[in-house]
Amino acid sequence: MGNLSSLVPPDDRTRLLLALKPFLSPKRAPYMDSAINILRFASIGKIGKDLKLF
């Protein structure tokens, strides 16, 4: 399947989370990664619905 970030261009929400990530503690950074991945998966679902794949 490859890298998820190459499939979906970043939207404004994803760019905001990526901009905030350097200011997080190392303990909280993995949670931000999870949030970013959830947004990307949601974007893939929307693209699939728009293309009537689902």
C-alpha positions as semicolon CSV with decimal commas, in nm:
position;residue;x (nm);y (nm);z (nm)
1;M;0,000;0,000;0,000
2;G;0,285;0,238;0,064
3;N;0,305;0,551;0,268
4;L;-0,029;0,697;0,372
5;S;0,093;1,056;0,350
6;S;0,171;1,009;-0,017
7;L;-0,189;0,903;-0,088
8;V;-0,362;1,198;0,075
9;P;-0,241;1,556;0,048
10;P;-0,245;1,731;0,386
11;D;-0,547;1,946;0,460
12;D;-0,562;2,246;0,694
13;R;-0,636;2,035;1,002
14;T;-0,344;1,804;0,937
15;R;-0,108;2,094;0,872
16;L;-0,217;2,254;1,202
17;L;-0,145;1,936;1,397
18;L;0,192;1,896;1,226
19;A;0,279;2,258;1,314
20;L;0,191;2,203;1,680
21;K;0,378;1,873;1,715
22;P;0,725;2,022;1,784
23;F;0,583;2,199;2,089
24;L;0,456;1,880;2,251
25;S;0,639;1,678;2,508
26;P;0,789;1,348;2,389
27;K;0,526;1,172;2,598
28;R;0,238;1,334;2,406
29;A;0,387;1,328;2,053
30;P;0,261;0,975;1,975
31;Y;-0,095;1,090;2,047
32;M;-0,055;1,363;1,787
33;D;0,069;1,105;1,535
34;S;-0,244;0,900;1,602
35;A;-0,468;1,203;1,552
36;I;-0,294;1,286;1,224
37;N;-0,337;0,928;1,101
38;I;-0,707;0,933;1,192
39;L;-0,754;1,251;0,989
40;R;-0,575;1,095;0,693
41;F;-0,785;0,780;0,708
42;A;-1,099;0,992;0,723
43;S;-0,982;1,178;0,414
44;I;-0,927;0,851;0,229
45;G;-1,279;0,743;0,322
46;K;-1,423;1,068;0,190
47;I;-1,231;1,033;-0,137
48;G;-1,356;0,675;-0,174
49;K;-1,714;0,783;-0,110
50;D;-1,684;1,068;-0,362
51;L;-1,556;0,818;-0,620
52;K;-1,836;0,576;-0,523
53;L;-1,590;0,305;-0,426
54;F;-1,766;0,239;-0,095
